[in-house]
Amino acid sequence: MPANARRRWLWPILVLCLLWSLFFWRILTPSEADRLTFQQGDFTHQFLAYRRMAYRQFLAGRFPVIEECLYSGYPFQADPQSQVLYPPVLALMLLGRALGWPEYPLRALEWEVMLHVLWAALGMYVFLSAPAGRPSLHPIAALAGALAYAFGGYMTGYPILQTGILQTASWLPWMLPVAHRLATAKRWLPAAGGLAVLAGFAFTAGHPQTMLYVVYVVAIAFAFWFWRAHRAAEPPAALWRGALLRGMTAGSLAAGLSAAQLIPTLLFMLESNRPALSYAEAGNGFLLLDIALLVLTGVFNTWQPIYVGVVALTFVGVALLAGRRRLADTGLWLCVGIAALALSFGANAIGFDLAYLTLPGYRQFRSQERHAMAVSFALSTLAAYGTSLLMRPIRQPAQEQLKRAASILSIGGIIVLLILIIILISQQALTEPGRSALTPAANRLAMVVIALVGTSGLLLWRTQLQRWPRWAWGGVLLALMAFELFTSNRYTATQKLAEPLPPSPLTKPIIETQRINSYGRIYNHYGLPLNGACVAGLNEVSGGSPIVMRAYKTFLDRTPEAVMVKLLNVRYAVTWRGAMETPEGIMIPWFLLARDTFEGQPASTYRLDWEPQEFNGAWIPRRLVPVRAEDDLYAYMRRPEFDPFVEAIVIDPPKELLDRSASGNAAVEGKSPGYIKVAAYAERPALLALSQAYHRNWVALVNGREVAPLPIYGALLGVPIPAGPVSVELSYRPTDFYIGLAISATTALAIVLLIVREICAGQISRG
């Protein structure tokens, strides 16, 4: 590439970096008086909390495959939202350990999301400005598309607070140029490997639903590009065989490279409380009136994920109305945008019904408004196409069309201005205008007026550019677009700087008295933030993940509370209740440790004083009760005379465990994430029960001999033991992760060898 062309291509990247720093300057600033942060909630209580849990294990020299402080033992790495295999997160964890961070800081998570917004902007610019076989866009047009995607309502809204969504979506524009090369190049194997690498990054970013939409968008674009490139040279049957070969090769490499996360996540999902959703559960999405979010923000909805700005939307119209001058990919992105918009309404529109019935993945996810990612991407791309058309010389008929469009926009601006005047007059009649519900609507309408009038002026100016260079017109366009997007979106997901996970007065007495029973758990019953006890270093009965093991979730939901606290060795409760009376009417012995408020409501910390107080999570039940079904198990535990320390309930137990009556004792001698050591004694062969969630990855060594644990009480861990003194060591051995890691490593090596082979073959052919 010549030096002039290189500079022409590179200067917009500098502009993007400067605009990015301007958009986030109140997050980046060191001034405490000016600094903002991202809204607390999921951003801090889930994603920052997960980072701190994982980092705590990294500091201890462990890889966080399991987290003891959640759900009585949680397959942490298998939950994609842990993001522990996502290379940028893993790199920051290792960097923090090398630099001596005592905990994962809020600042690091802020940088994570801000840099991914920049990454999305740069990727969009590269996608739109790379001309090989696709529409060649002017750098200003590519910059306009990058602004619309990265700083529109989608990327700057709730995805910032749900880091997995943001980080997955940021890889879409980087994948598309590689998918285009895969579709069009004769030597396509390196492109298949490159696409697999990018897909691996996107998948490990941790949001399978967004990844599903990314895969669909890339697959549709790949199919379109392949058909366009090869339709004249190949018959239809050979055409689609070739597309299938290339697509399946790239998909297989991507699956293999992602296997370390894919296999544990897939098994986790199949065993979770969400293996599939009903139509009613999966079908929630935008209301039809939310279509107004295309032009109006902050009125109907807190978030505006399909908003790319009135300026960008106008240039989408230019792209669609361009006639013969229309760029070749316009139809592709129009179809993608319309399809995604139809699906984003969920059950409120008929399009989702077809997807639910026919397309893979649509029974596993809810919140269909997340299709807004594809809508935003398609609109941003079309806006870039429209801008590029106007960066070219235009003839007299097109100038007349632009003048008519400018007139229409001016009329629209006048109408909106009149509506705004009516609102302001109505507001003056209120006693407290500053607090009126009309104020946000008036502000948003004022922004629409500015955008309409400004765009109208730009179109009129474009028809009379004899004395002005087109880059000057493009610069004003970018300035207007940045003004609109930054004004509308820069504070959507921010708040004043505050301590993200402050210590709670309700956990302080637990930390101080925990040594009484160091293996006891905390029952957070609407008294602490999600994951609040875990962040404080305490072990919780539950946690903050929306996806948990189905058997354990059923156990929490259906086990009588007085039984549950004993089975899980719950020694403390933080709750809104004034006493520890269970829903079944049983009073659990309690002692008040602290009172405070949580989310504005009174909350209390209780020490639970049920007997035996020396119990630390391991025991030998006297009898084993076999049942045939889950309903029978929970019905048995609801019997008034049921004693969990006397009877162990097992669904279809092994025959060798039946008809046994045993007595003995057991105690936990040591415990850490993924490891439990128990000393026990039984007068005859018996079943050792533990206050630990069952998972197929637990392996037991009983007196040095490997024994397979089994689920008892529906969701807890049981180990058959022989008579006499017994030493039991349980280890969490994530075989699914190890297998996936081996497949990922093998695939990575295969991709490297593939690329080296193609490079060598290319050099030989040139020689």
N, C-alpha and C positions, 0 to 999 in steps of 0.2 A: 504494500500500500504506500503510495507517495506521501511525502511529509505533509503536504498541504491537506490531502484527504484525511490523513491520520489526525491532524489537529482539528479538522472540521468534525470528525467523528468523536474526538475525545473531549472537546470543551463542554458539551452538555453533561458529561459525567461530573465535572467540577461544579457545574451549576446545580445538579441534583444534590451533591454533598452539601453545598452551601444552603440550599433550601431545606434540606433535612435538618441541618443544625439550627436553622431559624425556627422550623416547626417545633422542635423539641428543646428550644433553648431554656425553657423554664424547668425542664427535667435535668438538663446538662449543667446548669449554672451552679457554681459553688456557693452562691449567696443564699444563706438560710432564709432571708427575708423574701426573696423572690421565688424560691424553689417550690415546685410542685412534685407530686409523685403520681403513680397510677392508682386508680381507685382500689381501696381495700375490699376484700370479699374473696372471690375465687383467686384473684391474683396473689394475695398474701396467704389466705387460710388454706388454700390447696396447693398452688404451684410453688410459692416460696416455702411453705411448710414441707412439701415433698423434697425440694432441693435441700433443705436443712436436714431432713431425715437421711437422705442419701449421703450427704456430705459427712454427717456424723459417722456413718459406717466406713466411708473412705478414710477418715482420720484414724479409725480403729484398725485399718488394714484389711477391711472386708469389702467385697463387692456386694451391693445391696440386692441380692436376689430375694430376700425375705425381710419383712419388717415386723419385729416382735411387738412394737407398741401400737399397731393397728389391728383391729378385728381378731385379737387373740392369736396373731400369727398370720401375716398377709403375704401372698406371693407378689411382692412389690415390683420386681423387674417385669413380671408378666403383664402388669397393668401398664398399658402404653403411655398413660399420662405421667408416669414416673420419669420418662424420657432419659433414663440413665444410659441408654446406648446411643443417644443422639450425639454425634461427634462434637458439635459445639458445646453442648452441656458437659459431656465427659471431659473435654479439654479444659473447661473452666473449673471443673471439680479438681482435676489434677494440678492445674495452675494454682488454685487456691491452697491446696495442700502444700505445694512447693513454697508458696509465699508465706505460709503460716497463718492463714485466716482461721480464727477460732470458730467461726460458723459461716455459712453461706450468706453473704450480705444482700440486703435489698438492692444496693447499687448494682451488683452483678446481674440480677434479674432484670433491672431496668435497662441496662446496656444490652442484654440479650434481645429484648423485644424491640428496642430502638434500632439496633443494627439489622434486625430482620426486616423492618420496614424499609431501611436503606437497601438491603439486599433485594427485596421485591422491586424497588424502584429501578435499581441497576439492571436487574434481570429483564424487566419490561422494556427498558431502553435498548438492551442488546437484542432482544427478540424483535422489536419493531424496526431497528436500524440495520439488522443483518440482511443484506439483499439477496443472498444466494438462492435463486430460484423462486423467491417470493416477492411481493410488492416492495419496491425500493422506496423507502420513506425518507423524507427530508429530516435531518437531525432535530429540527425544531418540532416537527410532527411527532417523532419518536419521544422527544422530551415531554410533549403534551400528554401522550398516552401514559408515560411513566408517572407523571404527576397525578393523573386521574386515578390510576390503580393504587398507587402507594399512599396517597393522601386523601383519597375519597372516603366515603362513609364506612366502607367495609373494613379496610385495613386499619383505620384509626379508631374503630369502635370496639365492640365486645371482643374481637379476636385478640386485641392487645392484652385483655385481662384473662383470656383463655390461651395461654402461651402455645399450647399444642396446635390450636387452630391457626394462629398467626404464622407459626414457624413452618407448618405444612404448606399453607397457601403461598408462602414466599418462594417456594421452589417451582411453582407452575410455569412462570415465564422462562425460567432457565431450561426446563425440560422441552419446551416446544421447538426451539431451533434444532435441538438434537433429534427430536422426533421427525422434523422435516428432512433432515439429512438421512435418517434411517429410511424414510419413504422414497427418497429420490436418488440417492447415491448408488453407483454400481458396486463399489466396495463398501458395503453397509455394516459389516460386522463390528468395526470400531464404534460406529454410532450406536449399535445395540448395546455394547459394553458401557459406553458413556451414559446412555439413557438409564441403564440399570443402576449405575452409581448414583445418579441424581435421584432416581426413584427410591433407592435405599436411604438416602439422606431424608427425603420427604416422609417415608414411612416411619423411620425411627424418631421423627419429630413428634409423634405421639398423638395424632388424632385420626383414627381410622376412617371416620365419616368424611372428613375433608379430603383424606387421601382417596377415598372412593370417587369423589367428585373430580379430583385432579386426574385420576386414571381415565374416567369417562371423557373428560375434555381432551386429553392427550390422544386417546384412542380415536375419537371422532376426527380430530384434526389430522392424525396420521392416515386414516383411511381416505379422507378427502384428498390429501396431498399425493398419496400413492396412486389413487385413481386418476387424478389429473396428469400425473407425470408419465403413466404407463398405458393409459387407455388406448392410445393410437398404435402402440407397438405390440400389444398382446391381446389374445382373445379373452373374453370374460372369465372363463374357468381358470386359465393360467394366471390371469390378473389377480383373482382373489386367493389363489393358492400362494402366489408370491407374497401378497400382503399378510396372509396368515403365517407363513414361514418367518417373515421378518418380525411380525408382532409377537409371535410365540417365543421366538429366540430372545428378544428383548425382555419379554415378560418373565421367562424362565430364569434368565440371569438376574433380573430384579428380585424375584422371589428367593433365589438362592442367596443373593447377597444380603437380603433382609432376614434370612431364616433365623438368626440369633434372637431377633425380636418377634418375627412372624409366628414361629412355632409355639413359643410360650403364650403369646397373646391369643392365638387361635384356640388353643386348648383352654386357656383361661376363660375366653368368651363362651365356649361351649359348656363350661361348668358354672358359668356365672348366672346371676339373676336376670340376664338379658341375652339369652341365646337367640331369641326372636321376639318381635313385638307384634301385637295385634294391629289391625288397621287403625283402630281408634287411637292406640298409643303412638303409632308411628306417624299418624297423619296430621299432627299439629304443625302449623306454618303461619305464614302471613295471612292476615285478613285481606279481603279484596280491596278495602279502602286504603291499605298500606301502599298501593300503587302510587299514592301521592308522595311517597318518600323519594320518588325519582327527582322531584323538584323542591319539596318542602321538608325541612328538617326540624326535629325537636318539637313538633306539635302533636302528631298522632302517636309517636313512639319515642322512647328514650334514645334508641339507636336508629341509624339511617344507613343500613348496609348496602342498599342499591343506589345510593346517592353518589354520583360522580360530578355533580355540579351542572348548573344550567348552561354554562359556557360549553362544557364538554358535550352535553346533550344536544346542543345546537349543531355541533360539528358532526355528531352521529347522524343527524338529519342531512347534512351536506353529503356525507358518504353514501347514504341510502338513495338520495335524489340525484346523484351525479350522472345517471344514464350511461352513455358509452364510455365516459371517463372513469367509471367506477372501477376500483381495484379488484383483482381477481378473487381475493379471500373475503370480500364483503359478505357474500351469501353465507359462507361458512360461519362467520362470527354472528351474523344476524340470526341464523338458526340456533346456534348454541345459546345466545342470549334469550331468545323467545322460549326455548325448551326449558332452560333453567328457571326463568321467571314463572312459567306455568307450574313447574314442580315445586317452587318455593311456597306456593299457596297451600301445599299439603292437601288435606281432605276438603279444603274450601274450594277446590277447583278439580275438574275431572282428570287433568293430566297425571296427577299423582296416583290415581287408581290404576292406570296402565302400568306405571313404573312398579308399583307394589306387587302387581300380579305377574310381571314378566321379567323385571331386571334384577340381577343378582345384587344383594346388599341392601335393598330397600326395606327388608323386614327386620333388619338389625338396628336401625337408627331412627331417632325421632328428630324433632326440631328441623323441619324441612326448609325453614327460612334460611338455613345455612347454604342453600344453593345460591345465595346472594354473591358468593365468591365468583361463580361462573358468570353471573349477570354483570357484576362489576368489571370482570376481566373483559368480557365481550364488548361492553359499552366503551371501555377505555381504548380497546383496540380500534373500534369503529371511529371513535373521536380522533384518534391519530390518523386514520385513513382520510377522514374529512379535512383535517388540518393540512395533510400532505397535498391534497388536491388543490387547496387554495394557496399553497406555496409555489405552485407551478404557474406559468403564464395562462391567463384565461381570456377567452374570446368574448365578443360583444354579447351573444345570447346568454352566456353564463353570467355576465355582469348584470344584465337585466334581471335574471333570476335572483341574484344576490340582493339587488335593490328591493325586489318584492319581498324577499325573506326579511330584510331589515325593516321594512314597513310593518310586516306582521309582528315582528318582535317588539317594535315600538308600540304598536297598538296593545299587545299583551302587557307591556310594561305600564302603559297608561291605565289599563283595567286593574292591574294589581295595585297600582298606586291609589286609585280611587277606593279600592277595598281597604287599603292601609289607612287612608284618611278617615273612612267611616269607623274603623276600629279605634283610631286615636281619639275621635270625637266621643265615641262611646266610653272610652277609658277616662276621659276628663270628667264624665258624670259620676264616676265612682269616688267614694270617700278617700280611699288610699290607692291612687293610681299605680304607685310603684309596686304594690303587691297584687295587682290585678292579674288574673289568669290570661288576660289579653296581651300582656306585655311580651311574652316569648313569641306569640304568633305575629305580633307587629314587627318584632326584630327580624324574624325569619322572612316575612313578606318584604321588608325593606331590602334584605339581601337579594331576593328574587328580582326586585325592581332594578337594583344596581347591575345585576348580571344581565338582565334582558336589555337594558338601555346600553350597557357597555358592549355587549355582543352585537347589537344593532349598529352601533357606531363603528365597530370593527369591520362588519360586512360592507358598510357604505365606504369606509376608507379603502377597503380592498379593491373596490371598483375604480378607484382613482389614485393609483400608485405610481403615476408616471415619474414623479420627482422623488419618490421614496424607495429605498431598497426593500425587497420583501422581507429580509431578516429583521428590519426595524418593526414592520408590521407583526411579524412572528414574535418578537420580543414583547410587544405590548400585549399580544394574546396570552403569552405565558404569564405575564405579570397579572393580568385580570383573572386568569384561571387560578393562580396561586393565591391571590387575594380572596377569591370566593371560597376555595377549599380550606385555606388556613383559618379564615374567619369562622367558618361553619364547624370545623372539625377539631381544632387544636385542643379544646378543653372537654371533648366528649367523654373521655375516659380518665380524667385526671381529678385530683383533689389536692388539698393542702398537705404538705409534708407532715407525716405523723409516724410514730413508732409502729411498725407493721404488725408485730406479734408481741405486745407488751406482756410482762408477767401479770398474772391475775391474782388478786388477793384470795380468790377461792382455791387456788392450787398451792399457795404458800404453805398452809398448815399440813397439807398432804406430803409435800416435799420434806418438811421438817420431821414428820412422824413416820415416814415410809419405812424406816429401818425396822419397825415393829414386825412387818411382814413384807419383805422386799420383793416378793413375787406376787403380791396382791395387785389387782387391777382396779381401774377407775371406771365408773359408770357415768358417762356424760349424758345427763338427761335434761337437755335444753338449759344448761348452766354455763357452758363454755363454748367458744367458737369451734367450728369444725376442725378437728385435728389439734385442738388447743392443748389437751393433756399430753399428747404425743410430743408436740414441740417442746413442752416443759420437761420432757424426759420421763414421763409416766406412761404406763401401759394402759391402753384403752380397750374397752369391750367392743367398741365400734370404731368409726372413723368418718372421713369426709369424702370418700370416693363414691361416685354414683354407681359404680359397677363392683360387686363383691361376689364371693363364692355363693352360689345359690343355696347350698345346704346350710351354710353358716347363717345367711340372711334369714332362712326359714326358721332356724334354731332361735335366733333372737326374736323373731316375730311371734312364735307359737309356744315357746317354753314359758311356763309360769314364772313370774319375776323372782319369787322367793327361791325357786329351784335354780334359775339361771345364775343368780349371784353366788350360789354355792358351787355350781359346776365350773364357773369361770373364776372362782376365788376373788370375787369382787369385794374389796375392803373399804372402798370409798365411793360416795355418790355426790355429784355436783348437779343440783336439780332445782327447778322452780317450785317443787312441792314443799309444803310446810312440815311434812313428816314422811317417813318411809313406809307408808301404807301402800301395798301393791294394788293393782287393778282387781286382783282376786280377793281383796279384803284382808290380807295377811299383813301384820305389822312386823317389819324386819327391825330387830334391835338396832338403835342408832344413837349416836352422840354428836351433838352440834359442834363443829369446828370453826365455822366462819359464816358470815352473812355479807352479801354485797349485791350488786345489781348486774344483770346481763341483758344487753339490748333494752335497757330502760325498765326491766322487770326485776322484782326481788328474786334472789337465788341464794341457795345455801349449800354448804359443804358438810356432809355427814360422814362420820366413821361408822361403818357397819360392824356391830359387835356380835354377830352370830357365832355359834360354836361349831367346831372347835377353832379357837382363835389361833392355835399353833399350826393349823393346816396351811400347807404352802403349795398346793397344786398337784399333788400326786397321792393316790390312794388305791386300795385293793377292795373292790366291791365284794360282798359275800356271795351274791347270787347273780347269775346272768339270765336276763329275761329276753327270750327271742320273740320277735314280732315279724309280720310279713310285709307290712307297708308303713310308709311315713305317717299316715293318719293314725294308725294303731300306736305308733311310738309316742306321738304327742298326746294322744288320749290317755295313755298309761301314765305319762308324767303329770297329768292334771288330776290324778287320783289323790284325794286328801292324805292318804297314808303313805304316799310315795316318799322314800328317802333315797336321794341320789348316792349317798355313801354306802348304802346297803345293796342296792340293785343297779346293775348296768343293763341298759336296754340296747339291743343290737338287732338290726334288720338282717334276717337270714344269716346268722353267724355260722362259722365252720362247725361241723359236727363234733369235732374233738373238744370244743369248748362247752358243749351242752352238758347238762346234768352235773354241773360242778358246784360244790359249795365250799368256799375257801375263806380263810381268815388270815390276816397278815397286816403288815404296815409298810408304808413307803414314804420317802421324803426326797424332794429335789435338792441335790447337792450343789448344782451349778447350772447357770443358764445364761445364754447370750443369743443374739439373733441367729437362728439356724442350728442351735446346739442345746441339748438338755441332757443332764446327767442325773440319774435317779438311783438311789440305794433302796432296795426293797427286800422283804422277807415274806414268804408265803408257806403255810403249813402243807399245802398241796398245790399242784398246777393251778394257776389262776390267771386273772386278767388285770393288768395294770392300767389304771385310768389316769389321764392327765388333763389339767385345765389348759388345753391347747387345741386350737382349731386343727382339724384333720386336713391333710393334703396328701395326694398320692406321692409327692416327692419326699416325704419323711421315710427314713430308713432307720431301723433299730438294731443295735448290737446288744444281744442279751448274753452276758458272760462270754463276750467275744464272738458269738454266733449270730449271723444276720437273720433277722426275723421281720416279716412284713407286718407293719401296723394295720389296724382296721378302724373304720369309723364307728364310734359308739355314741349314744344319745343323739344320733342323727348327724352330728357335725364335729365331735371331739375325738381325741386321739386315744386309742387303746392298743396295748401291746400284750400278747400272750407271754407268760413267764412260767418257768418251771418251779418246783418246790425248792425250798431252802433259801439261803442268802443269794441275792441276785444283784448284779450291777448292770444297769441299762443305760446305754448311750444312744441318744437319738440325734441324727444329723439330717439336715435338710439338703438333699442331694438333687439339684435341679437338672435331671437327665434331659428334659426337653430343651433347656437352655444350652447344655453341653452339645447335644446333637445339632441344634441350630447353629451354634458357634462354629462347629466343625464344617458344616455345609457352607456357611458364610465365608470362612477362610479359604475353603477349596474353590468356591466361586470367584472370590477376589483374585486368587492366583490364576485361575483360568482366564479371567478378563485381562489381566496383565500380560499373560502369554499371548492371548489373542491380539491385543493391540501391538505388541512387539512384533509378532509374526506379520501383521498387516503393514507395519512400518518397513520392515525388511523387504517384504514383497514389493512394496511401492518403490523403494530405492533400487531394487534389482530391475524392475520394469523401466525406470527412468534411465538406468545405466545402459 
